[in-house]
């Protein structure tokens, strides 16, 4: 059990209870990991980010399983965002 910033115990985040809260964050593409072009958004300045649909969720998120459909080719930022980390817990609290 983890303690959040409000000093309230929160259940451990696992693949079984993850709500993919991080999949609604803006994800800048900083390195080439092989993200398919159909999931890349390029703004008018040439900045590349993960494409998000109108609902705010990442285009690579499988809506049925809440798992990444390009996990092996996910962006570097997604690779370092650890499930159950302080940042993860903070995002979950904001979304709930």
C-alpha positions in Angstrom: 0.0 0.0 0.0 1.3 3.4 -1.0 0.7 6.7 0.9 -0.3 9.6 -1.4 0.5 13.3 -1.0 -2.6 13.8 1.2 -1.3 11.0 3.5 -4.1 8.7 2.5 -3.3 5.0 1.7 -3.9 4.1 -1.9 -3.9 0.6 -3.4 -0.9 -0.5 -5.3 -1.2 0.1 -9.0 -0.8 -3.0 -11.1 -1.6 -4.0 -14.7 -4.9 -5.3 -13.4 -6.1 -2.0 -11.9 -4.3 0.6 -14.0 -6.7 3.1 -15.4 -4.2 4.4 -18.1 -4.3 7.9 -16.6 -1.0 8.7 -18.1 -2.4 8.0 -21.6 -4.1 11.4 -21.6 -0.9 13.4 -21.0 0.9 15.1 -23.8 3.8 12.9 -24.9 6.6 14.6 -26.8 8.6 12.4 -29.1 12.2 13.0 -28.2 13.9 9.9 -29.6 13.1 7.5 -32.4 11.6 4.4 -30.9 9.7 3.3 -34.0 6.3 4.9 -33.2 4.2 4.3 -36.3 3.4 7.5 -38.2 -0.3 7.1 -37.7 0.2 7.8 -34.0 2.4 10.9 -34.5 1.0 14.4 -34.5 3.2 17.2 -36.0 2.3 20.8 -35.1 2.9 23.9 -37.2 6.4 24.3 -35.7 7.4 20.7 -36.5 7.1 19.5 -32.9 6.2 15.8 -32.8 3.9 14.4 -30.1 1.8 11.3 -29.7 -1.5 11.8 -31.5 -4.5 12.2 -29.1 -8.1 11.8 -30.2 -10.8 14.3 -29.4 -11.5 12.5 -26.1 -7.9 13.4 -25.0 -6.7 9.8 -25.0 -3.6 8.6 -26.8 -4.3 7.1 -30.2 -2.2 4.1 -29.3 -4.3 3.2 -26.3 -6.5 0.1 -26.8 -9.8 1.3 -25.4 -11.0 -2.2 -24.6 -7.9 -3.4 -22.6 -6.5 0.1 -21.6 -3.1 -1.2 -22.8 -0.7 0.3 -25.2 -1.1 -1.1 -28.7 2.5 -0.2 -29.6 4.1 -1.1 -26.3 7.4 -2.4 -27.9 7.7 0.9 -29.9 6.3 3.3 -27.2 8.0 6.7 -26.8 10.9 7.2 -24.5 8.7 9.3 -22.1 6.3 6.4 -21.8 9.1 4.1 -21.0 10.4 6.1 -18.1 6.9 6.9 -16.6 6.7 4.1 -14.0 3.5 2.5 -13.0 2.9 3.1 -9.3 5.4 6.0 -9.1 4.7 9.3 -7.4 3.8 10.8 -10.8 1.5 7.9 -11.6 -0.4 8.2 -8.3 -0.6 11.9 -8.7 -2.2 11.6 -12.2 -4.7 9.0 -10.9 -5.8 11.3 -8.1 -6.3 14.2 -10.5 -8.4 12.0 -12.9 -10.6 10.6 -10.1 
